[in-house]
Amino acid sequence: MKYIQLKDDEKQILEDFGQEEFIEVKNVKKERRLYKQYVENTLNKTKNINIRLSVKDLQRLKTQAAETGLPYQTLVSAVLHSFANKKLKLSF
């Protein structure tokens, strides 16, 4: 398990939670929207990856991307996104 070093304010939150010391939030709807935005911003971050493709496959991807008017990396990202969200299935 990875050890995480907590900051002082995070330690205080953890301690207060353990002692069930809660503070009432005045504008709950506003706070929920704010924290929902935090979550969305965190989850929508992009990450670079390295992948090895055959020259032939890469050339085909670039050709298809050019035909659709997209940069080839955008096309690859869109295909992977569709597969990850079960909108695209593999057929062998």
N, C-alpha and C positions, 0 to 999 in steps of 0.2 A: 504494500500500500504506500502511495506517495505521501510524504509528510508535507503539510502545508503550513507555512508560517503566517499566523494571523496578525493583523495590525491591532493596535490598542483598542480602537473603536469596535473592531470586529470581536475582539475578546470580550468587551463589555456587553455587546449584543448577545453573545453566547451565554455569558454569565446571567444576564437579566432573564433570558428565555428559560434557562434552567431553574431559576427561582420564581418563574411565572410572574415577573414584573413587567406588565404591559402598559403602554401609554395609548390612550384613545387618539385615533386619527380624526382630525376635524372634518376634512373634506375627502371622504373615502373614494368617491367616484373620480375625483381629480387625481388622487394618489394612485388608484388602480390604472388609470390611463397612462400615467407617467411610468409606472413600473412595467406595464405591458409594452410600452415603447422601448424600455431598457432591454427587455427580453427579446423583442423582435430585432433590435439592433445587434444584439449579441449573436443571435442565431443566424442572422443574414450575412455575417462576415464571410468573405471568400478566403480560400486557402489555395495556395499554389501547390501543384503536384507535378511530379515527373513521371512520364509513362513512355515505355518503349513500344514503338509501332514499326511494322515493316515499312519500307520505303513505298511499296506498292499501295498499302492501305492509306498511308499519309497522303499520297498523291491523289487517291480517289476521294478522300475527305476534302482536300483542297479544291478539287474539281467540283464536287457537289456544293461546297460552300460558295464558290464563285457563281455557280448557276443560280443559287438562291439569293445572292447578293449579301451574304454574311461573311464576316471573317471566319476562317476555319476553326479557330479556337472557340469562338462563340457557338458554332455549330456543334462541336464536340461537347461543350458544356451543356447545351440544350438536350442533346441525345442522352447524356449521362443523367441529367436532371429528370428527364422523362422516365428513364429506366428506374431510377431511385424512388420515384413516386408511383411506380407500378402502372404507368401509362403506356409503357413500351415493354413488350415481352420478347425474349430471345426465341429464335426458332432455329433448331439445329437439324 
